[in-house]
Amino acid sequence: MTAYARVAAAVAATCVAGIPAAAWSQTAPGGSLVDIAEAADFNALERAAARANQATYNQLVGVCGNGIGAGCSEGDLIVFQNTRELVETANELLGSGSTRFSLGLDAEGLGFALRWTAAEEMAGQGSATTRFAASQLSALATRLSVLRWGVSGLRTVQNSGDERDIRLAGVARALGAGAGADVPDDFNRWGSFIDASYGYGSKDPTDLEDAFDFDGEEVTVGIDYRFTPAIVAGAIFGYSAKEIDFDSSLSIVDGGIESDGVSGLVYGLWEGANLYASVSAGYQVLTHDTTRRITYPSQNPSVGAVDSTARSKADSGTVMATANAGYSWRMGAFSIDPTVDVVYSDTTIDSFTETSIDNISGSGTDPFNLRIGKQSIESLDVAPSIKFQYVFTPSFGVIIPYVVGRYHFELSDDARTISARYADALGQLFGSATDFAVSTDVPDDEYYTVAGGFTVVLPHGLNGFVQYLEVFDFDAYTDSVITAGFRFEF
């Protein structure tokens, strides 16, 4: 049965029950858009858009029903006219009320039009923000691992013939010694490093969020100081540029988000003979440039089709903190490291207002500007992991291949609500009923990652690493990251 047929059946059932179709819109709160959203089995996003558009129309009809004047500004009027078209389209489908400004769409077409007016695209800003935070914390975890396994101060590699003099603290630990192994007193205490990564992936569509592809690059630089063979402290600074492209072939959406920003973290590492632990804290800031397309047809010669583009810029800030503890079992050059990581982040995306342009007339006077409210995203991730690695000592240095699997438990798994309101009629709109209260998907509370790579330690304090990471069992997402970096000690 088509969506239009379902509406017709619902109207017929109402009439049989003794309630005239003309009176139906009075039996449910809100109005005809709310009625049609329920009768046509619209999805959650379309129902939220129906409620917001109907409530906006209800508040503006008494002020702007007769045009500009008596408190109705030009902005108020264009928002009223836009919502009136949607309301009267519902009226026509229900067979009640005024239909002069109906778009002439069927129920499915009206549902699509309502989805175009919503602001579910803004959920992508949260995705970009949390992924930068996760990438920076992943870079930190890799850096701490490198520090623990021989890519840090204390070290020289002098291999010659059969007589191998490997004075490499990390390798000594791998072969059974502790952090306080025989290490010269004049070891290099300072180290600097630079990493670069490229990540890419996609998101499948859901009822509440859109499909998109994403990719991005990050560069991380840092410096650290080894106070003793067992204690290191340092700082890293990162830059990220990410891009989200909404997939219009899978969702009723068009546009994208470009995000870029910086982060800073300070950290400390302690390592005993087998036990080790680390902590970190930091902050990141991002700017999100969002483009949102709004386009739907009209079958009414008296009412024009809609084709607008809304643009906006928003800033976000994220507080990050981590704690980590693990243990190393060593069997010669082979080691197994079980570890537990706890990662907390608290993100705030500031409120902002869009600026839209009518692509048909070229006018900047357009009803689709939305005022987006402040967003908050909190995460508490607990991730046990296990790492396997082996130390090779060829004549030119040290090679340490590894593989690590990490299972993530998200303990702060509530969906958030993105609130928006037509910006050009803010003076006339009051109460939460006129908000596009768009819920996001519930965050995935369990998923896992697998990473593999190797580090290479060369003479004179130069070393590097390469790593590939992939995310598995993450609902609706595919995500992969390639990272490489080098380090120099002095």
C-alpha positions, -999 to 999 in steps of 0.1 A, spaced: 0 0 0 14 34 -9 18 62 16 -11 81 -2 -33 51 0 -26 47 37 -37 83 43 -69 77 23 -76 46 43 -71 65 75 -94 93 64 -121 67 54 -118 50 88 -122 83 106 -154 90 86 -168 56 93 -162 62 130 -186 91 127 -161 120 127 -163 141 96 -130 144 77 -134 181 77 -132 181 115 -103 157 117 -76 183 120 -94 196 152 -92 162 169 -54 160 173 -32 187 187 -10 207 164 -29 206 131 -30 189 97 8 183 94 8 165 127 -22 144 116 -7 135 82 26 126 99 9 99 120 -15 87 93 12 83 66 37 65 90 63 92 86 97 84 102 108 101 134 127 129 116 97 137 94 74 137 123 96 161 142 97 184 112 59 182 108 54 193 145 78 222 142 64 235 109 28 232 121 36 250 154 54 277 135 25 282 112 0 282 141 20 311 157 24 331 126 -10 328 109 -27 353 132 1 379 127 9 374 90 -23 360 76 -30 393 60 6 401 48 32 425 61 21 449 87 6 448 122 37 432 136 45 410 106 79 417 91 92 406 58 111 378 75 80 367 94 60 367 62 84 345 42 86 319 70 48 320 73 44 315 35 68 286 35 51 268 64 16 275 49 26 256 17 34 226 38 3 228 60 -20 232 30 -4 203 12 -14 182 43 -49 198 41 -52 186 5 -42 150 14 -66 150 43 -95 166 23 -100 194 48 -91 231 51 -76 256 27 -55 241 -2 -49 272 -24 -11 272 -16 -7 234 -15 24 220 -33 3 193 -48 25 165 -35 16 130 -24 22 118 12 57 105 3 66 138 -14 54 158 16 75 136 39 106 143 18 98 180 18 96 180 56 129 162 58 145 188 37 135 216 61 150 198 92 185 202 104 196 166 109 228 174 89 242 191 120 247 158 136 277 155 113 294 183 133 295 160 163 309 132 142 338 154 130 345 167 165 345 133 183 366 118 155 393 144 158 394 139 196 396 101 191 424 105 165 444 127 188 440 103 217 450 74 194 481 93 183 489 98 220 485 61 227 508 52 199 534 77 211 533 63 246 537 28 233 567 39 212 582 55 243 578 22 262 593 1 235 626 17 225 617 47 205 627 72 232 657 86 250 683 64 267 693 46 235 721 39 211 723 10 187 758 -2 178 757 -36 160 789 -49 146 797 -84 134 788 -111 159 794 -88 188 761 -70 193 762 -42 218 726 -31 220 723 -5 246 686 2 240 665 4 272 632 -5 256 647 -36 239 664 -45 272 630 -45 289 616 -66 260 643 -92 266 634 -94 303 650 -65 321 630 -37 338 628 0 333 658 5 355 680 -18 333 717 -10 328 714 24 312 741 50 309 737 81 331 742 105 302 712 92 281 693 117 259 665 131 279 647 152 252 628 138 223 607 154 195 584 137 171 560 143 142 532 120 130 508 123 101 476 103 95 449 100 69 415 86 78 385 78 56 352 60 58 314 63 54 282 63 73 250 45 63 216 63 65 192 59 94 158 73 102 174 101 122 208 108 105 220 111 69 244 90 49 278 105 42 314 99 32 343 114 52 380 117 50 406 139 66 443 145 74 460 152 107 495 163 117 507 159 153 540 172 167 553 169 202 582 170 226 589 150 258 614 148 286 627 117 304 632 126 341 644 90 350 645 58 330 610 51 343 592 85 341 585 106 310 564 138 306 556 156 274 531 175 252 516 170 218 499 195 194 477 185 165 461 201 135 432 184 117 413 191 85 382 169 78 355 168 52 320 152 53 301 149 20 264 140 24 254 112 1 222 123 -18 219 89 -35 211 73 -1 195 101 19 172 131 13 201 155 17 228 174 -1 257 195 10 286 189 34 307 199 64 344 211 64 360 211 98 395 222 108 412 230 141 439 224 166 444 204 198 469 203 227 476 175 252 500 171 281 508 136 293 529 116 318 541 80 316 555 57 344 569 23 337 580 -3 362 596 -37 355 562 -50 342 535 -26 352 530 8 335 505 36 336 499 70 319 476 100 322 468 129 299 446 160 297 440 184 268 417 206 248 407 209 212 390 236 191 374 232 157 355 254 132 328 238 112 317 252 78 284 236 69 265 237 36 229 225 36 207 222 5 169 225 7 150 215 -24 116 201 -32 92 204 -61 57 219 -65 29 205 -87 9 237 -82 14 263 -109 6 291 -84 33 280 -60 70 278 -69 94 250 -62 120 253 -35 157 254 -41 178 271 -14 213 267 0 220 275 37 255 281 50 268 284 85 300 285 106 301 271 141 329 266 167 333 237 191 355 230 221 364 197 236 379 188 270 398 155 269 413 133 296 427 98 297 441 72 321 458 40 311 473 10 330 488 -23 317 511 -51 323 538 -67 301 545 -105 300 578 -110 282 591 -143 268 625 -134 253 619 -110 224 582 -117 224 557 -98 247 520 -97 254 505 -65 269 470 -64 283 459 -28 289 428 -9 300 422 27 287 396 51 301 389 81 279 366 110 288 356 139 265 331 167 269 323 187 237 303 219 233 293 231 199 282 268 201 249 280 188 249 297 154 226 310 127 225 300 90 225 323 60 205 310 31 201 320 -5 172 313 -29 189 296 -58 160 302 -81 156 340 -76 192 347 -64 177 365 -34 192 365 0 157 368 15 149 332 21 128 314 47 151 285 54 177 301 78 177 282 110 190 292 144 207 261 158 210 258 196 241 249 216 250 212 215 267 191 242 283 157 236 297 137 265 316 105 262 331 80 287 349 51 269 364 21 286 386 0 263 404 -32 274 430 -42 248 457 -68 242 489 -62 222 514 -87 207 548 -76 196 582 -91 188 617 -75 188 640 -82 159 677 -69 161 692 -69 125 726 -53 120 712 -18 112 690 -14 143 658 -27 158 624 -36 142 594 -41 164 562 -54 145 530 -54 166 492 -60 164 467 -47 189 430 -53 194 409 -30 215 372 -35 226 353 -3 234 325 2 259 308 35 257 293 43 291 277 76 282 254 63 255 225 88 254 212 103 222 213 141 220 187 165 206 196 192 181 172 221 185 166 246 157 141 273 149 134 295 119 157 324 123 139 350 103 108 348 126 124 345 160 106 375 173 72 358 167 81 323 178 79 312 214 79 279 233 97 247 224 68 236 201 83 256 172 117 239 176 129 213 151 138 190 180 159 165 160 172 135 179 205 119 169 210 81 168 220 65 201 258 62 202 271 27 197 279 13 231 302 -15 220 326 -18 191 362 -28 185 394 -17 167 423 -37 153 456 -20 145 489 -34 131 522 -18 123 559 -17 132 585 6 147 621 9 135 649 21 157 681 34 140 714 46 154 718 82 168 683 85 182 663 83 149 633 61 146 599 58 130 567 38 128 538 30 104 503 18 116 470 9 100 438 9 121 403 -2 113 371 0 133 347 -30 134 311 -36 145 304 2 147 268 7 138 263 24 104 300 34 102 331 22 84 363 38 95 400 33 87 431 53 96 467 51 83 494 68 105 531 72 101 557 92 120 593 96 131 611 107 162 645 122 170 662 124 204 687 149 216 
